[in-house]
Amino acid sequence: MTNEFWIAANIIFDLGTGEKKDILMLVNHEIDATFFNRGDAELYYTFVTMRAKNIVWKIEPTNLRGQGWFVIRGVQNVG
């Protein structure tokens, strides 16, 4: 059995201080993922593979918003 994840990148702002934070989340459907250009996808891929080593990550093309976009998909083996 496997779990499949996609990376979604978000920005949050602290209302008290105005501090900005970039947040990566795991989502369960490709349509909820962030669509990256190839260069950004490679940067985020490198970041996440160093931190979530129990998940096999891949950069994959997506056509959900036209050509030239990529998503980052992860597969985790369970059990």
PyMOL Python script that loads the backbone (N, CA, C, O; Angstrom):
from pymol import cmd

cmd.read_pdbstr("""\
ATOM      1  N   MET A   1       0.849  -1.182   0.000  1.00  0.00           N
ATOM      2  CA  MET A   1       0.000   0.000   0.000  1.00  0.00           C
ATOM      3  C   MET A   1       0.891   1.241   0.000  1.00  0.00           C
ATOM      4  O   MET A   1       1.973   1.239   0.587  1.00  0.00           O
ATOM      5  N   THR A   2       0.426   2.297  -0.664  1.00  0.00           N
ATOM      6  CA  THR A   2       1.193   3.539  -0.731  1.00  0.00           C
ATOM      7  C   THR A   2       0.303   4.736  -0.447  1.00  0.00           C
ATOM      8  O   THR A   2      -0.913   4.686  -0.636  1.00  0.00           O
ATOM      9  N   ASN A   3       0.921   5.801   0.005  1.00  0.00           N
ATOM     10  CA  ASN A   3       0.286   7.110   0.115  1.00  0.00           C
ATOM     11  C   ASN A   3       0.883   7.979  -0.976  1.00  0.00           C
ATOM     12  O   ASN A   3       2.089   7.936  -1.216  1.00  0.00           O
ATOM     13  N   GLU A   4       0.044   8.773  -1.641  1.00  0.00           N
ATOM     14  CA  GLU A   4       0.509   9.713  -2.648  1.00  0.00           C
ATOM     15  C   GLU A   4       0.272  11.132  -2.155  1.00  0.00           C
ATOM     16  O   GLU A   4      -0.784  11.450  -1.608  1.00  0.00           O
ATOM     17  N   PHE A   5       1.280  11.981  -2.361  1.00  0.00           N
ATOM     18  CA  PHE A   5       1.196  13.381  -1.946  1.00  0.00           C
ATOM     19  C   PHE A   5       1.681  14.269  -3.078  1.00  0.00           C
ATOM     20  O   PHE A   5       2.453  13.837  -3.934  1.00  0.00           O
ATOM     21  N   TRP A   6       1.227  15.497  -3.073  1.00  0.00           N
ATOM     22  CA  TRP A   6       1.754  16.533  -3.944  1.00  0.00           C
ATOM     23  C   TRP A   6       2.119  17.725  -3.070  1.00  0.00           C
ATOM     24  O   TRP A   6       1.555  17.909  -1.991  1.00  0.00           O
ATOM     25  N   ILE A   7       3.048  18.519  -3.532  1.00  0.00           N
ATOM     26  CA  ILE A   7       3.491  19.695  -2.783  1.00  0.00           C
ATOM     27  C   ILE A   7       2.641  20.908  -3.161  1.00  0.00           C
ATOM     28  O   ILE A   7       2.425  21.193  -4.338  1.00  0.00           O
ATOM     29  N   ALA A   8       2.169  21.607  -2.145  1.00  0.00           N
ATOM     30  CA  ALA A   8       1.489  22.889  -2.325  1.00  0.00           C
ATOM     31  C   ALA A   8       2.273  23.938  -1.547  1.00  0.00           C
ATOM     32  O   ALA A   8       2.517  23.779  -0.351  1.00  0.00           O
ATOM     33  N   ALA A   9       2.660  24.992  -2.221  1.00  0.00           N
ATOM     34  CA  ALA A   9       3.408  26.074  -1.589  1.00  0.00           C
ATOM     35  C   ALA A   9       2.456  27.235  -1.307  1.00  0.00           C
ATOM     36  O   ALA A   9       1.695  27.652  -2.181  1.00  0.00           O
ATOM     37  N   ASN A  10       2.506  27.747  -0.090  1.00  0.00           N
ATOM     38  CA  ASN A  10       1.666  28.867   0.325  1.00  0.00           C
ATOM     39  C   ASN A  10       2.506  29.896   1.061  1.00  0.00           C
ATOM     40  O   ASN A  10       3.620  29.617   1.505  1.00  0.00           O
ATOM     41  N   ILE A  11       1.956  31.068   1.176  1.00  0.00           N
ATOM     42  CA  ILE A  11       2.576  32.142   1.959  1.00  0.00           C
ATOM     43  C   ILE A  11       1.578  32.519   3.042  1.00  0.00           C
ATOM     44  O   ILE A  11       0.389  32.682   2.767  1.00  0.00           O
ATOM     45  N   ILE A  12       2.061  32.659   4.280  1.00  0.00           N
ATOM     46  CA  ILE A  12       1.200  33.147   5.352  1.00  0.00           C
ATOM     47  C   ILE A  12       1.826  34.406   5.940  1.00  0.00           C
ATOM     48  O   ILE A  12       3.043  34.587   5.910  1.00  0.00           O
ATOM     49  N   PHE A  13       0.977  35.263   6.470  1.00  0.00           N
ATOM     50  CA  PHE A  13       1.417  36.496   7.111  1.00  0.00           C
ATOM     51  C   PHE A  13       0.906  36.503   8.543  1.00  0.00           C
ATOM     52  O   PHE A  13      -0.265  36.221   8.795  1.00  0.00           O
ATOM     53  N   ASP A  14       1.786  36.825   9.470  1.00  0.00           N
ATOM     54  CA  ASP A  14       1.394  36.995  10.867  1.00  0.00           C
ATOM     55  C   ASP A  14       0.691  38.346  10.989  1.00  0.00           C
ATOM     56  O   ASP A  14       1.288  39.379  10.684  1.00  0.00           O
ATOM     57  N   LEU A  15      -0.560  38.355  11.426  1.00  0.00           N
ATOM     58  CA  LEU A  15      -1.321  39.600  11.498  1.00  0.00           C
ATOM     59  C   LEU A  15      -0.775  40.555  12.552  1.00  0.00           C
ATOM     60  O   LEU A  15      -0.950  41.769  12.444  1.00  0.00           O
ATOM     61  N   GLY A  16      -0.121  40.013  13.563  1.00  0.00           N
ATOM     62  CA  GLY A  16       0.423  40.875  14.606  1.00  0.00           C
ATOM     63  C   GLY A  16       1.707  41.561  14.199  1.00  0.00           C
ATOM     64  O   GLY A  16       1.894  42.743  14.487  1.00  0.00           O
ATOM     65  N   THR A  17       2.591  40.845  13.536  1.00  0.00           N
ATOM     66  CA  THR A  17       3.908  41.393  13.212  1.00  0.00           C
ATOM     67  C   THR A  17       4.089  41.706  11.734  1.00  0.00           C
ATOM     68  O   THR A  17       4.988  42.458  11.358  1.00  0.00           O
ATOM     69  N   GLY A  18       3.232  41.127  10.897  1.00  0.00           N
ATOM     70  CA  GLY A  18       3.405  41.300   9.452  1.00  0.00           C
ATOM     71  C   GLY A  18       4.445  40.374   8.863  1.00  0.00           C
ATOM     72  O   GLY A  18       4.719  40.423   7.664  1.00  0.00           O
ATOM     73  N   GLU A  19       5.034  39.518   9.709  1.00  0.00           N
ATOM     74  CA  GLU A  19       6.064  38.599   9.238  1.00  0.00           C
ATOM     75  C   GLU A  19       5.497  37.648   8.189  1.00  0.00           C
ATOM     76  O   GLU A  19       4.403  37.109   8.353  1.00  0.00           O
ATOM     77  N   LYS A  20       6.251  37.448   7.114  1.00  0.00           N
ATOM     78  CA  LYS A  20       5.863  36.548   6.032  1.00  0.00           C
ATOM     79  C   LYS A  20       6.591  35.222   6.198  1.00  0.00           C
ATOM     80  O   LYS A  20       7.782  35.194   6.510  1.00  0.00           O
ATOM     81  N   LYS A  21       5.871  34.124   5.988  1.00  0.00           N
ATOM     82  CA  LYS A  21       6.490  32.799   6.013  1.00  0.00           C
ATOM     83  C   LYS A  21       6.029  32.021   4.794  1.00  0.00           C
ATOM     84  O   LYS A  21       4.849  32.024   4.445  1.00  0.00           O
ATOM     85  N   ASP A  22       6.987  31.350   4.149  1.00  0.00           N
ATOM     86  CA  ASP A  22       6.675  30.442   3.051  1.00  0.00           C
ATOM     87  C   ASP A  22       6.434  29.070   3.655  1.00  0.00           C
ATOM     88  O   ASP A  22       7.246  28.584   4.442  1.00  0.00           O
ATOM     89  N   ILE A  23       5.324  28.443   3.292  1.00  0.00           N
ATOM     90  CA  ILE A  23       4.911  27.174   3.869  1.00  0.00           C
ATOM     91  C   ILE A  23       4.744  26.142   2.754  1.00  0.00           C
ATOM     92  O   ILE A  23       4.142  26.436   1.721  1.00  0.00           O
ATOM     93  N   LEU A  24       5.273  24.942   2.959  1.00  0.00           N
ATOM     94  CA  LEU A  24       5.010  23.823   2.057  1.00  0.00           C
ATOM     95  C   LEU A  24       4.071  22.860   2.762  1.00  0.00           C
ATOM     96  O   LEU A  24       4.267  22.530   3.931  1.00  0.00           O
ATOM     97  N   MET A  25       3.053  22.413   2.045  1.00  0.00           N
ATOM     98  CA  MET A  25       2.099  21.461   2.592  1.00  0.00           C
ATOM     99  C   MET A  25       2.036  20.252   1.667  1.00  0.00           C
ATOM    100  O   MET A  25       2.357  20.338   0.481  1.00  0.00           O
ATOM    101  N   LEU A  26       1.621  19.140   2.227  1.00  0.00           N
ATOM    102  CA  LEU A  26       1.343  17.960   1.426  1.00  0.00           C
ATOM    103  C   LEU A  26      -0.159  17.911   1.187  1.00  0.00           C
ATOM    104  O   LEU A  26      -0.945  17.988   2.132  1.00  0.00           O
ATOM    105  N   VAL A  27      -0.557  17.782  -0.070  1.00  0.00           N
ATOM    106  CA  VAL A  27      -1.972  17.683  -0.419  1.00  0.00           C
ATOM    107  C   VAL A  27      -2.228  16.334  -1.074  1.00  0.00           C
ATOM    108  O   VAL A  27      -1.298  15.670  -1.531  1.00  0.00           O
ATOM    109  N   ASN A  28      -3.486  15.936  -1.117  1.00  0.00           N
ATOM    110  CA  ASN A  28      -3.831  14.588  -1.569  1.00  0.00           C
ATOM    111  C   ASN A  28      -4.220  14.477  -3.033  1.00  0.00           C
ATOM    112  O   ASN A  28      -4.425  13.371  -3.534  1.00  0.00           O
ATOM    113  N   HIS A  29      -4.327  15.608  -3.732  1.00  0.00           N
ATOM    114  CA  HIS A  29      -4.754  15.574  -5.127  1.00  0.00           C
ATOM    115  C   HIS A  29      -3.899  16.532  -5.951  1.00  0.00           C
ATOM    116  O   HIS A  29      -3.540  17.616  -5.490  1.00  0.00           O
ATOM    117  N   GLU A  30      -3.582  16.121  -7.164  1.00  0.00           N
ATOM    118  CA  GLU A  30      -2.744  16.938  -8.040  1.00  0.00           C
ATOM    119  C   GLU A  30      -3.359  18.316  -8.289  1.00  0.00           C
ATOM    120  O   GLU A  30      -2.630  19.304  -8.372  1.00  0.00           O
ATOM    121  N   ILE A  31      -4.661  18.395  -8.406  1.00  0.00           N
ATOM    122  CA  ILE A  31      -5.325  19.673  -8.681  1.00  0.00           C
ATOM    123  C   ILE A  31      -5.092  20.678  -7.547  1.00  0.00           C
ATOM    124  O   ILE A  31      -5.182  21.885  -7.772  1.00  0.00           O
ATOM    125  N   ASP A  32      -4.796  20.202  -6.339  1.00  0.00           N
ATOM    126  CA  ASP A  32      -4.540  21.073  -5.191  1.00  0.00           C
ATOM    127  C   ASP A  32      -3.072  21.462  -5.064  1.00  0.00           C
ATOM    128  O   ASP A  32      -2.716  22.293  -4.229  1.00  0.00           O
ATOM    129  N   ALA A  33      -2.228  20.865  -5.888  1.00  0.00           N
ATOM    130  CA  ALA A  33      -0.787  21.136  -5.825  1.00  0.00           C
ATOM    131  C   ALA A  33      -0.472  22.497  -6.433  1.00  0.00           C
ATOM    132  O   ALA A  33      -1.275  23.069  -7.170  1.00  0.00           O
ATOM    133  N   THR A  34       0.705  22.997  -6.110  1.00  0.00           N
ATOM    134  CA  THR A  34       1.207  24.198  -6.762  1.00  0.00           C
ATOM    135  C   THR A  34       1.854  23.789  -8.072  1.00  0.00           C
ATOM    136  O   THR A  34       2.600  22.811  -8.124  1.00  0.00           O
ATOM    137  N   PHE A  35       1.569  24.538  -9.132  1.00  0.00           N
ATOM    138  CA  PHE A  35       2.156  24.286 -10.438  1.00  0.00           C
ATOM    139  C   PHE A  35       3.379  25.183 -10.577  1.00  0.00           C
ATOM    140  O   PHE A  35       3.277  26.407 -10.493  1.00  0.00           O
ATOM    141  N   PHE A  36       4.534  24.563 -10.791  1.00  0.00           N
ATOM    142  CA  PHE A  36       5.814  25.258 -10.840  1.00  0.00           C
ATOM    143  C   PHE A  36       6.357  25.287 -12.260  1.00  0.00           C
ATOM    144  O   PHE A  36       6.044  24.418 -13.074  1.00  0.00           O
ATOM    145  N   ASN A  37       7.183  26.308 -12.553  1.00  0.00           N
ATOM    146  CA  ASN A  37       7.998  26.194 -13.753  1.00  0.00           C
ATOM    147  C   ASN A  37       9.131  25.217 -13.421  1.00  0.00           C
ATOM    148  O   ASN A  37       9.314  24.866 -12.256  1.00  0.00           O
ATOM    149  N   ARG A  38       9.876  24.785 -14.406  1.00  0.00           N
ATOM    150  CA  ARG A  38      10.877  23.731 -14.183  1.00  0.00           C
ATOM    151  C   ARG A  38      11.934  24.152 -13.156  1.00  0.00           C
ATOM    152  O   ARG A  38      12.293  23.359 -12.285  1.00  0.00           O
ATOM    153  N   GLY A  39      12.425  25.360 -13.244  1.00  0.00           N
ATOM    154  CA  GLY A  39      13.467  25.823 -12.326  1.00  0.00           C
ATOM    155  C   GLY A  39      13.003  25.847 -10.879  1.00  0.00           C
ATOM    156  O   GLY A  39      13.720  25.379  -9.995  1.00  0.00           O
ATOM    157  N   ASP A  40      11.821  26.381 -10.626  1.00  0.00           N
ATOM    158  CA  ASP A  40      11.287  26.418  -9.265  1.00  0.00           C
ATOM    159  C   ASP A  40      10.993  25.013  -8.758  1.00  0.00           C
ATOM    160  O   ASP A  40      11.217  24.712  -7.586  1.00  0.00           O
ATOM    161  N   ALA A  41      10.494  24.156  -9.637  1.00  0.00           N
ATOM    162  CA  ALA A  41      10.215  22.772  -9.237  1.00  0.00           C
ATOM    163  C   ALA A  41      11.500  22.089  -8.762  1.00  0.00           C
ATOM    164  O   ALA A  41      11.479  21.352  -7.776  1.00  0.00           O
ATOM    165  N   GLU A  42      12.592  22.325  -9.440  1.00  0.00           N
ATOM    166  CA  GLU A  42      13.864  21.710  -9.043  1.00  0.00           C
ATOM    167  C   GLU A  42      14.337  22.236  -7.688  1.00  0.00           C
ATOM    168  O   GLU A  42      14.875  21.474  -6.885  1.00  0.00           O
ATOM    169  N   LEU A  43      14.144  23.522  -7.426  1.00  0.00           N
ATOM    170  CA  LEU A  43      14.536  24.088  -6.134  1.00  0.00           C
ATOM    171  C   LEU A  43      13.716  23.496  -4.990  1.00  0.00           C
ATOM    172  O   LEU A  43      14.272  23.097  -3.967  1.00  0.00           O
ATOM    173  N   TYR A  44      12.405  23.439  -5.163  1.00  0.00           N
ATOM    174  CA  TYR A  44      11.548  22.861  -4.128  1.00  0.00           C
ATOM    175  C   TYR A  44      11.787  21.363  -3.974  1.00  0.00           C
ATOM    176  O   TYR A  44      11.756  20.841  -2.860  1.00  0.00           O
ATOM    177  N   TYR A  45      12.023  20.677  -5.077  1.00  0.00           N
ATOM    178  CA  TYR A  45      12.331  19.246  -5.038  1.00  0.00           C
ATOM    179  C   TYR A  45      13.572  18.994  -4.174  1.00  0.00           C
ATOM    180  O   TYR A  45      13.566  18.116  -3.312  1.00  0.00           O
ATOM    181  N   THR A  46      14.619  19.758  -4.409  1.00  0.00           N
ATOM    182  CA  THR A  46      15.847  19.615  -3.626  1.00  0.00           C
ATOM    183  C   THR A  46      15.572  19.873  -2.149  1.00  0.00           C
ATOM    184  O   THR A  46      16.055  19.137  -1.289  1.00  0.00           O
ATOM    185  N   PHE A  47      14.816  20.893  -1.860  1.00  0.00           N
ATOM    186  CA  PHE A  47      14.492  21.233  -0.474  1.00  0.00           C
ATOM    187  C   PHE A  47      13.752  20.089   0.215  1.00  0.00           C
ATOM    188  O   PHE A  47      14.129  19.678   1.312  1.00  0.00           O
ATOM    189  N   VAL A  48      12.702  19.575  -0.422  1.00  0.00           N
ATOM    190  CA  VAL A  48      11.855  18.582   0.229  1.00  0.00           C
ATOM    191  C   VAL A  48      12.528  17.207   0.316  1.00  0.00           C
ATOM    192  O   VAL A  48      12.309  16.481   1.287  1.00  0.00           O
ATOM    193  N   THR A  49      13.328  16.843  -0.665  1.00  0.00           N
ATOM    194  CA  THR A  49      13.977  15.521  -0.618  1.00  0.00           C
ATOM    195  C   THR A  49      14.989  15.434   0.514  1.00  0.00           C
ATOM    196  O   THR A  49      15.251  14.348   1.030  1.00  0.00           O
ATOM    197  N   MET A  50      15.549  16.549   0.898  1.00  0.00           N
ATOM    198  CA  MET A  50      16.508  16.548   2.013  1.00  0.00           C
ATOM    199  C   MET A  50      15.804  16.437   3.363  1.00  0.00           C
ATOM    200  O   MET A  50      16.438  16.089   4.359  1.00  0.00           O
ATOM    201  N   ARG A  51      14.510  16.727   3.411  1.00  0.00           N
ATOM    202  CA  ARG A  51      13.796  16.778   4.683  1.00  0.00           C
ATOM    203  C   ARG A  51      12.791  15.647   4.880  1.00  0.00           C
ATOM    204  O   ARG A  51      12.502  15.272   6.016  1.00  0.00           O
ATOM    205  N   ALA A  52      12.265  15.110   3.816  1.00  0.00           N
ATOM    206  CA  ALA A  52      11.282  14.020   3.917  1.00  0.00           C
ATOM    207  C   ALA A  52      11.852  12.808   3.190  1.00  0.00           C
ATOM    208  O   ALA A  52      11.468  12.502   2.061  1.00  0.00           O
ATOM    209  N   LYS A  53      12.767  12.132   3.855  1.00  0.00           N
ATOM    210  CA  LYS A  53      13.527  11.060   3.219  1.00  0.00           C
ATOM    211  C   LYS A  53      12.752   9.754   3.099  1.00  0.00           C
ATOM    212  O   LYS A  53      13.168   8.871   2.349  1.00  0.00           O
ATOM    213  N   ASN A  54      11.649   9.606   3.807  1.00  0.00           N
ATOM    214  CA  ASN A  54      10.878   8.369   3.724  1.00  0.00           C
ATOM    215  C   ASN A  54       9.835   8.418   2.602  1.00  0.00           C
ATOM    216  O   ASN A  54       9.002   7.519   2.490  1.00  0.00           O
ATOM    217  N   ILE A  55       9.880   9.454   1.784  1.00  0.00           N
ATOM    218  CA  ILE A  55       8.975   9.613   0.648  1.00  0.00           C
ATOM    219  C   ILE A  55       9.822   9.699  -0.621  1.00  0.00           C
ATOM    220  O   ILE A  55      10.831  10.404  -0.650  1.00  0.00           O
ATOM    221  N   VAL A  56       9.415   8.987  -1.660  1.00  0.00           N
ATOM    222  CA  VAL A  56      10.101   9.054  -2.956  1.00  0.00           C
ATOM    223  C   VAL A  56       9.462  10.189  -3.752  1.00  0.00           C
ATOM    224  O   VAL A  56       8.281  10.131  -4.094  1.00  0.00           O
ATOM    225  N   TRP A  57      10.251  11.217  -4.042  1.00  0.00           N
ATOM    226  CA  TRP A  57       9.758  12.420  -4.716  1.00  0.00           C
ATOM    227  C   TRP A  57      10.119  12.414  -6.182  1.00  0.00           C
ATOM    228  O   TRP A  57      11.175  11.912  -6.568  1.00  0.00           O
ATOM    229  N   LYS A  58       9.231  12.979  -7.011  1.00  0.00           N
ATOM    230  CA  LYS A  58       9.490  13.121  -8.450  1.00  0.00           C
ATOM    231  C   LYS A  58       8.897  14.438  -8.934  1.00  0.00           C
ATOM    232  O   LYS A  58       7.854  14.882  -8.456  1.00  0.00           O
ATOM    233  N   ILE A  59       9.576  15.045  -9.881  1.00  0.00           N
ATOM    234  CA  ILE A  59       9.030  16.199 -10.596  1.00  0.00           C
ATOM    235  C   ILE A  59       8.328  15.643 -11.824  1.00  0.00           C
ATOM    236  O   ILE A  59       8.919  14.898 -12.606  1.00  0.00           O
ATOM    237  N   GLU A  60       7.056  16.014 -11.988  1.00  0.00           N
ATOM    238  CA  GLU A  60       6.276  15.483 -13.101  1.00  0.00           C
ATOM    239  C   GLU A  60       5.585  16.613 -13.855  1.00  0.00           C
ATOM    240  O   GLU A  60       5.101  17.566 -13.244  1.00  0.00           O
ATOM    241  N   PRO A  61       5.539  16.510 -15.176  1.00  0.00           N
ATOM    242  CA  PRO A  61       4.783  17.513 -15.931  1.00  0.00           C
ATOM    243  C   PRO A  61       3.293  17.374 -15.655  1.00  0.00           C
ATOM    244  O   PRO A  61       2.798  16.272 -15.416  1.00  0.00           O
ATOM    245  N   THR A  62       2.591  18.482 -15.688  1.00  0.00           N
ATOM    246  CA  THR A  62       1.133  18.468 -15.541  1.00  0.00           C
ATOM    247  C   THR A  62       0.533  19.310 -16.648  1.00  0.00           C
ATOM    248  O   THR A  62       1.116  20.314 -17.057  1.00  0.00           O
ATOM    249  N   ASN A  63      -0.610  18.913 -17.126  1.00  0.00           N
ATOM    250  CA  ASN A  63      -1.321  19.686 -18.152  1.00  0.00           C
ATOM    251  C   ASN A  63      -2.610  20.275 -17.609  1.00  0.00           C
ATOM    252  O   ASN A  63      -3.478  20.688 -18.378  1.00  0.00           O
ATOM    253  N   LEU A  64      -2.741  20.315 -16.293  1.00  0.00           N
ATOM    254  CA  LEU A  64      -3.972  20.826 -15.692  1.00  0.00           C
ATOM    255  C   LEU A  64      -4.152  22.319 -15.928  1.00  0.00           C
ATOM    256  O   LEU A  64      -5.275  22.817 -15.852  1.00  0.00           O
ATOM    257  N   ARG A  65      -3.075  23.047 -16.212  1.00  0.00           N
ATOM    258  CA  ARG A  65      -3.160  24.489 -16.511  1.00  0.00           C
ATOM    259  C   ARG A  65      -2.428  24.829 -17.798  1.00  0.00           C
ATOM    260  O   ARG A  65      -1.913  25.937 -17.947  1.00  0.00           O
ATOM    261  N   GLY A  66      -2.379  23.904 -18.706  1.00  0.00           N
ATOM    262  CA  GLY A  66      -1.647  24.129 -19.950  1.00  0.00           C
ATOM    263  C   GLY A  66      -0.269  23.503 -19.878  1.00  0.00           C
ATOM    264  O   GLY A  66       0.108  22.922 -18.861  1.00  0.00           O
ATOM    265  N   GLN A  67       0.470  23.622 -20.948  1.00  0.00           N
ATOM    266  CA  GLN A  67       1.786  22.996 -21.021  1.00  0.00           C
ATOM    267  C   GLN A  67       2.853  23.851 -20.356  1.00  0.00           C
ATOM    268  O   GLN A  67       2.701  25.063 -20.206  1.00  0.00           O
ATOM    269  N   GLY A  68       3.935  23.191 -19.963  1.00  0.00           N
ATOM    270  CA  GLY A  68       5.075  23.900 -19.390  1.00  0.00           C
ATOM    271  C   GLY A  68       5.062  24.001 -17.879  1.00  0.00           C
ATOM    272  O   GLY A  68       5.904  24.694 -17.307  1.00  0.00           O
ATOM    273  N   TRP A  69       4.121  23.324 -17.206  1.00  0.00           N
ATOM    274  CA  TRP A  69       4.028  23.368 -15.755  1.00  0.00           C
ATOM    275  C   TRP A  69       4.361  22.011 -15.162  1.00  0.00           C
ATOM    276  O   TRP A  69       4.155  20.974 -15.792  1.00  0.00           O
ATOM    277  N   PHE A  70       4.881  22.032 -13.936  1.00  0.00           N
ATOM    278  CA  PHE A  70       5.308  20.820 -13.254  1.00  0.00           C
ATOM    279  C   PHE A  70       4.749  20.781 -11.838  1.00  0.00           C
ATOM    280  O   PHE A  70       4.511  21.819 -11.221  1.00  0.00           O
ATOM    281  N   VAL A  71       4.545  19.570 -11.336  1.00  0.00           N
ATOM    282  CA  VAL A  71       4.165  19.352  -9.951  1.00  0.00           C
ATOM    283  C   VAL A  71       5.209  18.444  -9.321  1.00  0.00           C
ATOM    284  O   VAL A  71       5.967  17.766 -10.014  1.00  0.00           O
ATOM    285  N   ILE A  72       5.232  18.445  -8.006  1.00  0.00           N
ATOM    286  CA  ILE A  72       6.135  17.554  -7.273  1.00  0.00           C
ATOM    287  C   ILE A  72       5.262  16.539  -6.556  1.00  0.00           C
ATOM    288  O   ILE A  72       4.449  16.888  -5.700  1.00  0.00           O
ATOM    289  N   ARG A  73       5.446  15.264  -6.924  1.00  0.00           N
ATOM    290  CA  ARG A  73       4.647  14.168  -6.356  1.00  0.00           C
ATOM    291  C   ARG A  73       5.528  13.280  -5.510  1.00  0.00           C
ATOM    292  O   ARG A  73       6.667  12.979  -5.865  1.00  0.00           O
ATOM    293  N   GLY A  74       4.980  12.868  -4.387  1.00  0.00           N
ATOM    294  CA  GLY A  74       5.686  11.960  -3.495  1.00  0.00           C
ATOM    295  C   GLY A  74       4.885  10.691  -3.266  1.00  0.00           C
ATOM    296  O   GLY A  74       3.656  10.720  -3.193  1.00  0.00           O
ATOM    297  N   VAL A  75       5.593   9.580  -3.153  1.00  0.00           N
ATOM    298  CA  VAL A  75       4.969   8.294  -2.859  1.00  0.00           C
ATOM    299  C   VAL A  75       5.643   7.724  -1.612  1.00  0.00           C
ATOM    300  O   VAL A  75       6.869   7.655  -1.526  1.00  0.00           O
ATOM    301  N   GLN A  76       4.825   7.324  -0.660  1.00  0.00           N
ATOM    302  CA  GLN A  76       5.320   6.765   0.589  1.00  0.00           C
ATOM    303  C   GLN A  76       4.773   5.348   0.726  1.00  0.00           C
ATOM    304  O   GLN A  76       3.563   5.136   0.648  1.00  0.00           O
ATOM    305  N   ASN A  77       5.652   4.392   0.928  1.00  0.00           N
ATOM    306  CA  ASN A  77       5.231   3.013   1.173  1.00  0.00           C
ATOM    307  C   ASN A  77       4.819   2.857   2.625  1.00  0.00           C
ATOM    308  O   ASN A  77       5.531   3.286   3.533  1.00  0.00           O
ATOM    309  N   VAL A  78       3.665   2.241   2.838  1.00  0.00           N
ATOM    310  CA  VAL A  78       3.182   1.990   4.200  1.00  0.00           C
ATOM    311  C   VAL A  78       2.876   0.509   4.347  1.00  0.00           C
ATOM    312  O   VAL A  78       2.352  -0.138   3.440  1.00  0.00           O
ATOM    313  N   GLY A  79       3.217   0.000   5.510  1.00  0.00           N
ATOM    314  CA  GLY A  79       2.907  -1.376   5.839  1.00  0.00           C
ATOM    315  C   GLY A  79       3.702  -2.379   5.163  1.00  0.00           C
ATOM    316  O   GLY A  79       3.506  -3.574   5.383  1.00  0.00           O
TER     317      GLY A  79
END
""", "prot")
cmd.dss("prot")
cmd.show_as("cartoon", "prot")
cmd.util.cbc("prot")
cmd.orient("prot")
